[in-house]
Amino acid sequence: MLMSSRSPAAPYDGRMVGWLSVGQLITWGSVFYAFALLMAPVEQALGLSRAQSSLAFSLALLAEGVMAWTVGRWIDRGHERAVMTGGSLVMAAGLFAHSFIQNAAGFYAVWIVLGAALAATLYNPAFAIVTRRFPDDFRRAIITLTFLGGLASTVFIPLVAGLVGALGWRHALWVLAAIHLFVCVPLHARVLRHAPPARAKTDAPAGTAPLPVAHYLRSAPFLLVGVFVVLLMAVTVALPPHMVSLLRESGLSESWAIAIPASIGLVQVLGRALLYFFEHRFDLHLANRLIPCLIPLGLVALLAGGGHAGAALLFVALYGMGNGMLTIVKGTAIAQYVNRDHVATLNGALGLPSAIARAVAPLMLGLLWTPALGYTAGLWVLLVVSVVAVLALVGAQRFSART
């Protein structure tokens, strides 16, 4: 494996990881998932079409991807406290400014700022931080972080809907901004004290110059992990916007076609809980290979089901469980198969390709839909892409084992 020589690891701090998880719950719920609830009232207030309002979220994702490299470099240099505290402060300011927008230009500008703040506050920086602090327990920490993150939609969708209904969308944004200012900013400022410094040592042989990050960016394990992460990002992001229509066409009743996607968050959390409690019983690298296979297996079930409701239910179960555990595999792959000392920078290098995949994939699946075949052609494409992604991860494991 591409590991680093390092001083003894700090003891695992479950309390610190727990508080970071609270920040993930708030950020995912109050910004990422809140957009869908703000879309309709903003459209009405500003006279925007659905396509025009959706562009704001795409710009946010693009800004997040553009900032990912810089954020990763800052974290690897030991500035994690400033990154996440500053990101939360910018988030509060962005949400507050959002309440005063009067036109589309202001709407887009605010979401570009919020996207940049997301790059400093969502999973990638949090994963990198716990990997740097707890190199022997980072996988355990990442699984813990995703528990509350996975419940963000369950908690904040009804909360934000209630705030918008009771206060109006502009004043609801004041509440969300206050949560970031008075909860997330002090939380990150307090729990991220005493950050470990930038690593002085790498896995270069003793007496030789340290290997630069560019060395790892060109390595086969990194390139293969990149293929794995970006392709499976495309698959898992392509499906949710089309999920209800896809399930309707697969034979489920209207009520089930709506209820089942709404429960995917809970299924994801269940998958993460199973991984947390039982993964020590299995070989770690075997588990990393098997978990991504749940996504193509779900697609096979749907394609082979011929429109039967049972096949659709099996698909949702496999997809939900797989997607929930896949977050952990993607979040740990760079550290396990490439390098831990530069984990934030290396993950940041995948930020822009991942953002492009998130922006393009749902559109491509829609373009592949036809009245005669429905989503069949698109599902076959997603199946092939997901299989290639799994093979790329297997290749990364093998190349990493040789070094």
Secondary structure, 3 states (H helix, E strand, C coil): CCCCCCCCCCCCCHHHHHHHHHHHHHHHHHHHCHHHHHHHHHHHHHCCCHHHHHHHHHHHHHHHHHHHHHHHHHHHCCCHHHHHHHHHHHHHHHHHHHCCCCCHHHHHHHHHHHHHHHHCCCHHHHHHHHHHHCCCCHHHHHHHHHHHHHCHHHHHHHHHHHHHHHHCHHHHHHHHHHHHHHHHHHHHHHHCCCCCCCCCCCCCCCCCCCCCHHHHHCCHHHHHHHHHHHHHHHHHHHCHHHHHHHHHHCCCCHHHHHHHHHCHHHHHHHHHHHHHHHHHHCCHHHHHHHHHHHHHHHHHHHHHCCCCHHHHHHHHHHHHHHHHHHHHHHHHHHHHHCCCCCHHHHHHHCHHHHHHHHHHHHHHHHHHCECCCECHHHHHHHHHHHHHHHHHHHHHHHHHHHC
